[in-house]
Amino acid sequence: MAIPIINDWEKFFFNPYEGLGSSYERIVLNDLLFQTVNNYNVHNVLESPSFGFTGISGINLLNLADLGLNITLEDNDLHRLDLITDLWKKLGRNFNPVYNPDFHKLNYPDKSFDMSFSFSALWFVPDLSHFLKELSRVTSQVIFLSIPNRNGLGFKMQIKDYTPERYPQIKLSYIDPPSIIHILKKLDWYLVDSGYFDCPPWPDIGMTKEDLLKKWFPQLPISKIFKEQPDKELSSILDYYSGKDPDFAPRMRRYQWLEKTAPDAFKKVWAHHYYMIFAP
């Protein structure tokens, strides 16, 4: 499972090469975010929690900052929040970093944000119903929630070693779409759009292809089979945001042919994520 990110998230701040899977994922997510803020005339956004199952923490909304939106990010780890803040500064973007030790309270007035957002992070909150109630209270126009696709073959492969005792930080029941929809409906938020996304032509393995093969075939000389990747394959989305690699997004979109053509029945077992958009 991609669970080691809980312990080794810091490494991506010093080696920002997330791999092809996360690079593709970020561009597809960016497109959904652009569409949502345009549809709802969004000017300020809250991301809480900002730590989910991805590579570099806290950069999901960099693309929205480029549109001039006001961004607030919450994290429950002060060191991670400092690293996120430093990274945004290096990239020349501004945002409001907020430390939230337990996500029990969102310390803002009612309807402080046009949009609230969470990516692969809901299973870290201590009480889903209470957290969504708080998210509802501080949001005025749209709630965008993304969760791992629990129906996906890759996800099921990744959680084989999961137990609540081994990973008490993670609550699998909190990434159940019907439960989320039910809670928000009781708070007068209604599902207006949803779907599977991040559906590239490779499985959701949560690791590099080299690591996967090492796990499956430990006797193979993997390092000899795979030569060093070309520079373009080692590119980071940070180079895209800094302007050093303007071809990054078009390069990732070349893998989007399956996402654009596959029926929902296929995406249900292959896509890596599922999104839900709610309006009051």
Summary of the structure (lengths in Angstrom):
residues: 280
radius of gyration: 18.4
end to end distance: 35.4
largest distance: 58.2
contacts: 847
relative contact order: 0.17
helix: 44%
strand: 16%
